[in-house]
Amino acid sequence: MKLINHDWGFHLRLLRQHKGKTQEDIEHSSEISQTCITKLENGKTRFQDYHLLKIAIGFDIPVSHLVYYLENGKFDTSAAEIEAKQAANLIELKNVLSHSQGLIAQLEENYERLIKAGEKDKLSEFNDLLKHLP
């Protein structure tokens, strides 16, 4: 399937320059010749499905993101923002989990010390505290 849009070539050049890549870089990462990339950017060659696939691979982005960029001259920020928020939430969740695991380890150590020390009155206070944890 051949796709025609005169802005696509211009937008491809903008994307390449924005990413700091040369035509040679794209040639190596996408396996599309520099000559073909030049023709695509200048509107002398029509985009075909395999061009989109290989260029997306070359930029390490999904084909849908590439097509959106070629159509609009910008990325779909709503999808990018959602992905960024999900990544930030995942990092925060990992940090909370790591911190919680550290607290659990400290609780277990303190519990063992109380048992070894034979401090039964403090042990009952400790058990009451543990009942209130989620």
MDTraj code that builds the backbone (N, CA, C; nanometers):
import mdtraj as md
import numpy as np

residues = "MET LYS LEU ILE ASN HIS ASP TRP GLY PHE HIS LEU ARG LEU LEU ARG GLN HIS LYS GLY LYS THR GLN GLU ASP ILE GLU HIS SER SER GLU ILE SER GLN THR CYS ILE THR LYS LEU GLU ASN GLY LYS THR ARG PHE GLN ASP TYR HIS LEU LEU LYS ILE ALA ILE GLY PHE ASP ILE PRO VAL SER HIS LEU VAL TYR TYR LEU GLU ASN GLY LYS PHE ASP THR SER ALA ALA GLU ILE GLU ALA LYS GLN ALA ALA ASN LEU ILE GLU LEU LYS ASN VAL LEU SER HIS SER GLN GLY LEU ILE ALA GLN LEU GLU GLU ASN TYR GLU ARG LEU ILE LYS ALA GLY GLU LYS ASP LYS LEU SER GLU PHE ASN ASP LEU LEU LYS HIS LEU PRO".split()
xyz = np.array([
    [0.0842, -0.1174, 0.0000],
    [0.0000, 0.0000, 0.0000],
    [0.0890, 0.1240, 0.0000],
    [0.0689, 0.2120, -0.0938],
    [0.1476, 0.3346, -0.1019],
    [0.0706, 0.4478, -0.0348],
    [0.1391, 0.5211, 0.0493],
    [0.0765, 0.6302, 0.1214],
    [0.1307, 0.7626, 0.0710],
    [0.0403, 0.8519, 0.0350],
    [0.0808, 0.9812, -0.0193],
    [0.0429, 1.0905, 0.0792],
    [0.1390, 1.1669, 0.1174],
    [0.1135, 1.2875, 0.1949],
    [0.2400, 1.3703, 0.1847],
    [0.2277, 1.4867, 0.1255],
    [0.3459, 1.5688, 0.1002],
    [0.4112, 1.6193, 0.2280],
    [0.3316, 1.6312, 0.3358],
    [0.3885, 1.6769, 0.4631],
    [0.4713, 1.5679, 0.5315],
    [0.4453, 1.4430, 0.4976],
    [0.5140, 1.3344, 0.5655],
    [0.6652, 1.3435, 0.5509],
    [0.7119, 1.3724, 0.4311],
    [0.8557, 1.3825, 0.4094],
    [0.9165, 1.4939, 0.4923],
    [0.8484, 1.6093, 0.4949],
    [0.8948, 1.7224, 0.5752],
    [0.8966, 1.6849, 0.7231],
    [0.7899, 1.6190, 0.7686],
    [0.7814, 1.5789, 0.9088],
    [0.8847, 1.4715, 0.9434],
    [0.9149, 1.3841, 0.8480],
    [1.0195, 1.2838, 0.8705],
    [1.1540, 1.3534, 0.8930],
    [1.1831, 1.4532, 0.8114],
    [1.3084, 1.5283, 0.8277],
    [1.3106, 1.5975, 0.9649],
    [1.1977, 1.6590, 1.0048],
    [1.1913, 1.7252, 1.1358],
    [1.2158, 1.6256, 1.2492],
    [1.1531, 1.5099, 1.2381],
    [1.1699, 1.4068, 1.3412],
    [1.3149, 1.3622, 1.3487],
    [1.3732, 1.3364, 1.2343],
    [1.5135, 1.2922, 1.2308],
    [1.6041, 1.3970, 1.2937],
    [1.5844, 1.5228, 1.2565],
    [1.6673, 1.6299, 1.3116],
    [1.6417, 1.6487, 1.4606],
    [1.5160, 1.6385, 1.5010],
    [1.4812, 1.6508, 1.6432],
    [1.5498, 1.5427, 1.7271],
    [1.5581, 1.4247, 1.6708],
    [1.6239, 1.3132, 1.7412],
    [1.7760, 1.3193, 1.7299],
    [1.8268, 1.4193, 1.6543],
    [1.9714, 1.4347, 1.6393],
    [2.0351, 1.3262, 1.5540],
    [1.9597, 1.2755, 1.4584],
    [2.0102, 1.1669, 1.3738],
    [2.0364, 1.2176, 1.2326],
    [2.1341, 1.1581, 1.1708],
    [2.1626, 1.1876, 1.0304],
    [2.0885, 1.0857, 0.9448],
    [2.0863, 1.1108, 0.8140],
    [2.0271, 1.0122, 0.7238],
    [2.1051, 0.8816, 0.7300],
    [2.2351, 0.8932, 0.7499],
    [2.3179, 0.7719, 0.7611],
    [2.2795, 0.6915, 0.8851],
    [2.2515, 0.7614, 0.9958],
    [2.2084, 0.6919, 1.1180],
    [2.0808, 0.6125, 1.0917],
    [1.9863, 0.6773, 1.0254],
    [1.8588, 0.6111, 0.9950],
    [1.8799, 0.4956, 0.8979],
    [1.9698, 0.5143, 0.8031],
    [2.0012, 0.4073, 0.7086],
    [2.0477, 0.2829, 0.7846],
    [2.1365, 0.3004, 0.8813],
    [2.1905, 0.1859, 0.9554],
    [2.0869, 0.1238, 1.0492],
    [2.0053, 0.2074, 1.1125],
    [1.9110, 0.1523, 1.2107],
    [1.7829, 0.0996, 1.1468],
    [1.7496, 0.1476, 1.0266],
    [1.6237, 0.1050, 0.9646],
    [1.6435, 0.0149, 0.8427],
    [1.7663, 0.0063, 0.7940],
    [1.7979, -0.0712, 0.6743],
    [1.7274, -0.0175, 0.5493],
    [1.7039, 0.1143, 0.5472],
    [1.6540, 0.1830, 0.4281],
    [1.7692, 0.2683, 0.3782],
    [1.7957, 0.2636, 0.2490],
    [1.9114, 0.3355, 0.1957],
    [1.8983, 0.4862, 0.2170],
    [2.0121, 0.5506, 0.2277],
    [2.0135, 0.6952, 0.2437],
    [1.9460, 0.7626, 0.1250],
    [1.9663, 0.7070, 0.0073],
    [1.9036, 0.7614, -0.1137],
    [1.7518, 0.7591, -0.0998],
    [1.6981, 0.6487, -0.0504],
    [1.5538, 0.6362, -0.0320],
    [1.5048, 0.7335, 0.0756],
    [1.5805, 0.7465, 0.1834],
    [1.5427, 0.8397, 0.2902],
    [1.5379, 0.9825, 0.2357],
    [1.6372, 1.0182, 0.1557],
    [1.6394, 1.1508, 0.0933],
    [1.5157, 1.1710, 0.0072],
    [1.4811, 1.0711, -0.0725],
    [1.3642, 1.0810, -0.1601],
    [1.2344, 1.0895, -0.0793],
    [1.2267, 1.0144, 0.0313],
    [1.1084, 1.0226, 0.1172],
    [1.0955, 1.1625, 0.1774],
    [1.2070, 1.2138, 0.2287],
    [1.2050, 1.3462, 0.2915],
    [1.1717, 1.4562, 0.1915],
    [1.2127, 1.4398, 0.0667],
    [1.1890, 1.5419, -0.0355],
    [1.0574, 1.5215, -0.1103],
    [0.9819, 1.4189, -0.0733],
    [0.8539, 1.3946, -0.1378],
    [0.8648, 1.3343, -0.2763],
    [0.9794, 1.2769, -0.3087],
    [1.0010, 1.2195, -0.4420],
    [0.9663, 1.0704, -0.4467],
    [0.9496, 1.0111, -0.3276],
    [0.9112, 0.8706, -0.3177],
    [0.7927, 0.8618, -0.2221],
    [0.6961, 0.7799, -0.2593],
    [0.5797, 0.7597, -0.1728],
    [0.6144, 0.6640, -0.0589],
    [0.5629, 0.6951, 0.0587],
    [0.5808, 0.6047, 0.1721],
    [0.5023, 0.4778, 0.1470],
    [0.5654, 0.3649, 0.1767],
    [0.4984, 0.2366, 0.1697],
    [0.5002, 0.1757, 0.3090],
    [0.4165, 0.0743, 0.3275],
    [0.4049, 0.0121, 0.4591],
    [0.5404, -0.0284, 0.5170],
    [0.6224, -0.0912, 0.4340],
    [0.7517, -0.1379, 0.4853],
    [0.8425, -0.0217, 0.5230],
    [0.8272, 0.0954, 0.4564],
    [0.9041, 0.2139, 0.4976],
    [0.8670, 0.2524, 0.6410],
    [0.7358, 0.2559, 0.6654],
    [0.6881, 0.2957, 0.7989],
    [0.7404, 0.2004, 0.9060],
    [0.7319, 0.0716, 0.8779],
    [0.7781, -0.0277, 0.9734],
    [0.9271, -0.0131, 1.0015],
    [1.0063, -0.0036, 0.8966],
    [1.1514, 0.0060, 0.9137],
    [1.1932, 0.1382, 0.9774],
    [1.1266, 0.2482, 0.9414],
    [1.1605, 0.3775, 1.0014],
    [1.1233, 0.3773, 1.1495],
    [1.0075, 0.3212, 1.1830],
    [0.9675, 0.3118, 1.3241],
    [1.0699, 0.2313, 1.4031],
    [1.1156, 0.1214, 1.3462],
    [1.2199, 0.0409, 1.4111],
    [1.3463, 0.1244, 1.4264],
    [1.3810, 0.2001, 1.3229],
    [1.5004, 0.2842, 1.3267],
    [1.4949, 0.3899, 1.4358],
    [1.3752, 0.4432, 1.4616],
    [1.3584, 0.5437, 1.5667],
    [1.3220, 0.4811, 1.7008],
    [1.3011, 0.3494, 1.7021],
    [1.2619, 0.2765, 1.8227],
    [1.1319, 0.3321, 1.8808],
    [1.0329, 0.3486, 1.7934],
    [0.9008, 0.3937, 1.8353],
    [0.7964, 0.3057, 1.7671],
    [0.6762, 0.2961, 1.8255],
    [0.5705, 0.2190, 1.7595],
    [0.5316, 0.2829, 1.6254],
    [0.4888, 0.2015, 1.5315],
    [0.4475, 0.2518, 1.4006],
    [0.3344, 0.3533, 1.4167],
    [0.2419, 0.3276, 1.5086],
    [0.1290, 0.4202, 1.5281],
    [0.1780, 0.5586, 1.5698],
    [0.2822, 0.5652, 1.6527],
    [0.3383, 0.6943, 1.6933],
    [0.4044, 0.7637, 1.5747],
    [0.4731, 0.6860, 1.4925],
    [0.5375, 0.7434, 1.3745],
    [0.4334, 0.8014, 1.2796],
    [0.3278, 0.7257, 1.2499],
    [0.2245, 0.7730, 1.1583],
    [0.1584, 0.8987, 1.2146],
    [0.1302, 0.8995, 1.3439],
    [0.0704, 1.0191, 1.4054],
    [0.1634, 1.1388, 1.3858],
    [0.2933, 1.1176, 1.4082],
    [0.3898, 1.2264, 1.3914],
    [0.3943, 1.2729, 1.2458],
    [0.3990, 1.1805, 1.1542],
    [0.4058, 1.2172, 1.0137],
    [0.2806, 1.2936, 0.9697],
    [0.1669, 1.2572, 1.0259],
    [0.0416, 1.3260, 0.9921],
    [0.0341, 1.4647, 1.0556],
    [0.0802, 1.4780, 1.1779],
    [0.0562, 1.5991, 1.2564],
    [0.1794, 1.6844, 1.2848],
    [0.2971, 1.6312, 1.2594],
    [0.4193, 1.7055, 1.2873],
    [0.4517, 1.7142, 1.4343],
    [0.3866, 1.6316, 1.5142],
    [0.4119, 1.6260, 1.6586],
    [0.3650, 1.4898, 1.7080],
    [0.4135, 1.4524, 1.8259],
    [0.3706, 1.3263, 1.8856],
    [0.2394, 1.3473, 1.9580],
    [0.1639, 1.2405, 1.9727],
    [0.0396, 1.2437, 2.0498],
    [0.0794, 1.2562, 2.1959],
    [0.0746, 1.3780, 2.2475],
    [0.1246, 1.4021, 2.3830],
    [0.0394, 1.3340, 2.4885],
    [-0.0881, 1.3130, 2.4596],
    [-0.1708, 1.2478, 2.5602],
    [-0.1200, 1.1062, 2.5868],
    [-0.0859, 1.0324, 2.4818],
    [-0.0327, 0.8969, 2.5001],
    [0.1043, 0.9020, 2.5659],
    [0.1881, 0.9961, 2.5246],
    [0.3215, 1.0083, 2.5838],
    [0.3131, 1.0484, 2.7309],
    [0.2211, 1.1390, 2.7623],
    [0.2044, 1.1812, 2.9013],
    [0.1561, 1.0656, 2.9879],
    [0.0633, 0.9888, 2.9359],
    [0.0126, 0.8728, 3.0109],
    [0.1259, 0.7737, 3.0374],
    [0.2058, 0.7447, 2.9343],
    [0.3178, 0.6520, 2.9512],
    [0.4181, 0.7051, 3.0528],
    [0.4459, 0.8362, 3.0494],
    [0.5406, 0.8961, 3.1442],
    [0.4865, 0.8874, 3.2863],
    [0.3566, 0.9146, 3.3040],
    [0.2961, 0.9059, 3.4376],
    [0.2975, 0.7623, 3.4882],
    [0.2692, 0.6676, 3.3989],
    [0.2717, 0.5272, 3.4404],
    [0.4117, 0.4863, 3.4829],
    [0.5126, 0.5315, 3.4105],
    [0.6513, 0.4999, 3.4462],
    [0.6870, 0.5618, 3.5810],
    [0.6460, 0.6867, 3.6024],
    [0.6746, 0.7538, 3.7302],
    [0.6022, 0.6834, 3.8444],
    [0.4771, 0.6424, 3.8217],
    [0.4023, 0.5704, 3.9251],
    [0.4667, 0.4365, 3.9571],
    [0.5167, 0.3691, 3.8558],
    [0.5819, 0.2405, 3.8773],
    [0.7086, 0.2571, 3.9609],
    [0.7857, 0.3609, 3.9314],
    [0.9077, 0.3880, 4.0091],
    [0.8711, 0.4189, 4.1540],
    [0.7669, 0.5018, 4.1735],
    [0.7243, 0.5357, 4.3094],
    [0.6767, 0.4116, 4.3839],
    [0.6019, 0.3265, 4.3158],
    [0.5531, 0.2035, 4.3764],
    [0.6687, 0.1122, 4.4174],
    [0.7701, 0.1010, 4.3309],
    [0.8874, 0.0198, 4.3643],
    [0.9599, 0.0762, 4.4864],
    [0.9695, 0.2090, 4.4953],
    [1.0348, 0.2717, 4.6104],
    [0.9575, 0.2467, 4.7390],
    [0.8247, 0.2577, 4.7326],
    [0.7418, 0.2322, 4.8504],
    [0.7543, 0.0863, 4.8923],
    [0.7530, -0.0028, 4.7954],
    [0.7661, -0.1458, 4.8254],
    [0.9011, -0.1754, 4.8897],
    [1.0055, -0.1178, 4.8358],
    [1.1392, -0.1377, 4.8914],
    [1.1464, -0.0856, 5.0342],
    [1.0904, 0.0329, 5.0562],
    [1.0892, 0.0910, 5.1916],
    [1.0088, 0.0028, 5.2872],
    [0.8931, -0.0465, 5.2412],
    [0.8088, -0.1336, 5.3243],
    [0.8806, -0.2625, 5.3599],
    [0.9536, -0.3189, 5.2635],
    [1.0278, -0.4421, 5.2910],
    [1.1355, -0.4175, 5.3957],
    [1.1974, -0.2996, 5.3908],
    [1.2967, -0.2641, 5.4913],
    [1.2346, -0.2519, 5.6290],
    [1.1168, -0.1913, 5.6376],
    [1.0465, -0.1767, 5.7657],
    [1.0047, -0.3130, 5.8206],
    [0.9577, -0.4003, 5.7331],
    [0.9183, -0.5351, 5.7762],
    [1.0394, -0.6102, 5.8321],
    [1.1526, -0.5976, 5.7671],
    [1.2746, -0.6637, 5.8154],
    [1.3131, -0.6100, 5.9529],
    [1.3019, -0.4794, 5.9727],
    [1.3324, -0.4206, 6.1042],
    [1.2353, -0.4702, 6.2100],
    [1.1078, -0.4798, 6.1762],
    [1.0084, -0.5311, 6.2703],
    [1.0399, -0.6752, 6.3102],
    [1.0764, -0.7556, 6.2123],
    [1.1093, -0.8950, 6.2409],
    [1.2317, -0.9047, 6.3319],
    [1.3329, -0.8213, 6.3081],
    [1.4519, -0.8210, 6.3928],
    [1.4165, -0.7802, 6.5355],
    [1.3366, -0.6750, 6.5488],
    [1.2972, -0.6299, 6.6827],
    [1.2145, -0.7353, 6.7545],
    [1.1280, -0.8032, 6.6837],
    [1.0464, -0.9088, 6.7420],
    [1.1345, -1.0226, 6.7945],
    [1.2320, -1.0620, 6.7137],
    [1.3252, -1.1673, 6.7548],
    [1.4046, -1.1256, 6.8792],
    [1.4485, -0.9995, 6.8846],
    [1.5222, -0.9496, 7.0023],
    [1.4368, -0.9536, 7.1275],
    [1.3103, -0.9157, 7.1154],
    [1.2199, -0.9187, 7.2298],
    [1.1994, -1.0615, 7.2788],
    [1.1876, -1.1539, 7.1861],
    [1.1700, -1.2948, 7.2249],
    [1.2946, -1.3442, 7.2979],
    [1.4131, -1.3150, 7.2417],
    [1.5384, -1.3599, 7.3026],
    [1.5611, -1.2954, 7.4387],
    [1.5205, -1.1707, 7.4526],
    [1.5411, -1.0985, 7.5788],
    [1.4379, -1.1384, 7.6832],
    [1.3325, -1.2079, 7.6410],
    [1.2305, -1.2527, 7.7349],
    [1.1439, -1.1395, 7.7868],
    [1.1312, -1.0346, 7.7153],
    [1.0524, -0.9196, 7.7585],
    [0.9080, -0.9366, 7.7106],
    [0.8327, -1.0165, 7.7881],
    [0.6967, -1.0519, 7.7492],
    [0.6023, -0.9318, 7.7512],
    [0.6232, -0.8361, 7.8424],
    [0.5332, -0.7206, 7.8464],
    [0.5482, -0.6358, 7.7189],
    [0.6713, -0.6188, 7.6723],
    [0.6933, -0.5440, 7.5499],
    [0.6475, -0.6241, 7.4271],
    [0.6556, -0.7577, 7.4384],
    [0.6129, -0.8431, 7.3281],
    [0.4625, -0.8284, 7.3035],
    [0.3830, -0.8194, 7.4094],
    [0.2379, -0.8026, 7.3906],
    [0.2073, -0.6658, 7.3288],
    [0.2824, -0.5608, 7.3688],
    [0.2648, -0.4290, 7.3076],
    [0.2988, -0.4363, 7.1581],
    [0.4036, -0.5082, 7.1288],
    [0.4487, -0.5235, 6.9898],
    [0.3420, -0.5955, 6.9080],
    [0.2846, -0.7025, 6.9640],
    [0.1799, -0.7776, 6.8936],
    [0.0549, -0.6918, 6.8713],
    [0.0221, -0.6069, 6.9705],
    [-0.0920, -0.5165, 6.9536],
    [-0.0671, -0.4190, 6.8384],
    [0.0569, -0.3693, 6.8288],
    [0.0933, -0.2783, 6.7216],
    [0.0812, -0.3469, 6.5848],
    [0.1248, -0.4716, 6.5778],
    [0.1187, -0.5451, 6.4514],
    [-0.0254, -0.5685, 6.4056],
    [-0.1186, -0.5794, 6.4985],
    [-0.2596, -0.6026, 6.4626],
    [-0.3173, -0.4849, 6.3851],
    [-0.2625, -0.3662, 6.4065],
    [-0.3156, -0.2462, 6.3419],
    [-0.2552, -0.2210, 6.2023],
    [-0.1577, -0.3019, 6.1656],
    [-0.0976, -0.2856, 6.0320],
    [-0.1889, -0.3481, 5.9277],
    [-0.1924, -0.2892, 5.8095],
    [-0.2804, -0.3454, 5.7038],
    [-0.2294, -0.4788, 5.6525],
])
top = md.Topology()
chain = top.add_chain()
for i, resn in enumerate(residues, 1):
    res = top.add_residue(resn, chain, resSeq=i)
    for name in ("N", "CA", "C"):
        top.add_atom(name, md.element.get_by_symbol(name[0]), res)
traj = md.Trajectory(xyz[None], top)
